[in-house]
Amino acid sequence: MKKKFFIAILLLGFRIGNAQDGVGLRSGVNLQKKIAKKITLNANGQVRFNGDISYLQTYLFELGGAYKISKAFDAEVYYRFVDRRKNETKDFKIRHRFYADLSYDKKFGAIKFENRLRFQHQFKDNDGITEFDASYIRDKIEIGYDNKSKFTPYVSTDFFFQIGGTLDQLRPKMGINYKINKKNALDISVFKDIDLVGVEKLSPVLGLIYKVKL
């Protein structure tokens, strides 16, 4: 009953978003390899389609690692290669992003609380010239329901603080992680970026991420 309830909520969010603005798509694969008791390597690949899924807008690859500081705290560092275009008539432009995370998680019964603090710094390439793009501090708060089934529903909000600026974006999100087996899982989510300083109207996005533990 609980599984049906949370799946219904997820599908409802997707349907509402689709009816209003069209829905974008982010689909990818996450690979994890534990190489030591406290160290895990990660490789991610992803493609992103625009608001009505009519063309490929972005593809990216990233490599990084996680270090378990303690039972509650984790630290991660990543490099991300991004190739993105503004619309289907524009050329792809390369971006390089570096980011570092510090995460805290704690369980209260079946409720799992997580707070992830991220610093990200990005450069963009324009005609062979690399220039600074933007730096952000991001704070994501997530609450999940860790039950005995294979389905783990969660909700989160990501706060974007531009360094030298202000809080300029929110990303509320809801999703379900489905554990296929010990090494494979599927994360299905719906989120929408909210522009707090401009007038840009961003479409809701459906996320489909396949996770593999090697």
Residue pairs with C-beta under 8 A, 6 or more apart in sequence:
2 147
2 149
2 151
3 149
3 151
6 145
6 151
6 153
6 176
7 151
7 176
9 153
9 174
10 153
10 174
10 175
10 176
10 188
10 189
10 190
13 174
13 190
13 204
14 23
14 190
14 204
14 206
16 204
17 23
17 190
17 192
17 203
17 204
17 206
18 204
20 204
21 51
21 201
21 203
21 204
22 51
22 52
22 53
22 203
23 51
23 52
23 53
23 190
23 203
23 204
23 205
23 206
24 48
24 49
24 50
24 51
24 52
24 53
24 57
24 203
24 204
24 205
24 206
25 48
25 49
25 53
25 205
25 206
25 207
25 208
26 46
26 47
26 48
26 49
26 205
26 206
26 207
26 208
26 209
27 46
27 47
27 207
27 208
27 209
28 44
28 45
28 46
28 47
28 208
28 209
28 210
29 44
29 45
29 46
29 209
29 210
29 211
29 212
30 42
30 43
30 44
30 209
30 210
30 211
30 212
31 42
31 43
31 44
31 212
31 214
32 40
32 41
32 42
32 211
32 212
32 213
32 214
33 40
33 41
33 42
33 213
33 214
34 40
34 41
34 213
35 41
37 68
38 67
38 68
38 69
39 65
39 66
39 67
39 68
40 65
40 66
40 68
41 63
41 64
41 65
42 62
42 63
42 64
42 65
42 66
42 76
42 78
43 61
43 62
43 63
44 60
44 61
44 62
44 63
45 59
45 60
45 61
46 58
46 59
46 60
46 61
46 209
47 56
47 58
47 59
48 56
48 57
48 58
48 59
48 60
49 55
49 56
49 57
50 57
50 87
50 88
50 203
51 202
51 203
52 203
54 88
55 88
57 84
57 85
57 87
58 82
58 83
58 84
58 85
59 82
59 83
60 80
60 81
60 82
60 83
61 80
61 81
62 78
62 79
62 80
62 81
62 97
63 78
63 79
64 76
64 77
64 78
64 79
65 76
65 77
66 74
66 75
66 76
67 74
67 75
67 76
68 74
69 75
72 104
72 105
72 106
73 102
73 103
73 104
74 101
74 102
74 103
74 105
75 100
75 101
75 102
75 103
76 100
76 101
76 103
77 98
77 99
77 100
77 101
78 97
78 98
78 99
78 100
78 101
79 96
79 97
79 98
80 96
80 97
80 98
80 99
81 94
81 95
81 96
82 94
82 95
82 96
82 97
83 92
83 93
83 94
83 95
84 92
84 93
84 95
85 91
85 92
85 93
93 124
93 125
93 126
94 124
94 125
95 122
95 123
95 124
95 125
95 133
96 122
96 123
96 124
96 125
96 130
97 120
97 121
97 122
97 123
98 120
98 121
98 122
99 118
99 119
99 120
99 121
100 118
100 119
101 116
101 117
101 118
102 116
102 117
102 118
103 114
103 115
103 116
103 117
104 114
104 115
104 116
105 112
105 113
105 114
105 115
106 112
106 113
107 113
107 146
110 145
110 146
110 147
111 143
111 144
111 145
111 146
112 143
112 144
112 145
112 146
112 154
113 141
113 142
113 143
114 140
114 141
114 142
114 143
114 144
115 139
115 140
115 141
115 142
116 138
116 139
116 140
116 142
117 137
117 138
117 139
118 136
118 137
118 138
118 139
118 140
119 135
119 136
119 137
119 138
120 135
120 136
120 138
121 135
122 132
122 133
122 134
122 135
123 130
123 131
123 132
123 133
124 130
124 131
124 133
134 162
135 162
135 163
135 164
136 160
136 161
136 162
136 163
137 161
137 163
138 158
138 159
138 160
138 161
139 158
139 159
139 161
140 156
140 157
140 158
140 159
140 171
141 156
141 157
142 154
142 155
142 156
143 154
143 155
143 156
144 152
144 153
144 154
144 177
145 152
145 153
145 154
146 152
150 178
150 179
150 180
151 176
151 177
151 178
151 179
152 176
152 177
152 178
152 179
153 174
153 175
153 176
153 177
154 174
154 175
154 176
154 177
155 172
155 173
155 174
155 175
156 172
156 173
156 174
157 170
157 171
157 172
157 173
158 170
158 171
158 173
159 167
159 169
159 170
160 167
160 168
160 169
160 170
160 171
161 167
161 168
162 168
166 197
167 196
168 195
168 196
168 197
168 198
169 193
169 194
169 195
169 196
170 193
170 194
170 196
171 191
171 192
171 193
171 194
172 191
172 192
172 194
173 189
173 190
173 191
174 189
174 190
174 191
175 187
175 188
175 189
175 190
175 191
175 207
176 187
176 188
176 189
177 185
177 186
177 187
178 185
178 186
178 187
178 188
179 185
180 186
182 213
183 212
183 213
183 214
184 210
184 211
184 212
184 213
185 210
185 211
186 208
186 209
186 210
186 211
187 207
187 208
187 209
187 210
187 211
188 206
188 207
188 208
189 206
189 207
189 209
190 204
190 205
190 206
190 207
191 204
191 205
191 207
192 202
192 203
192 204
192 205
193 202
193 205
194 202
195 201
195 202
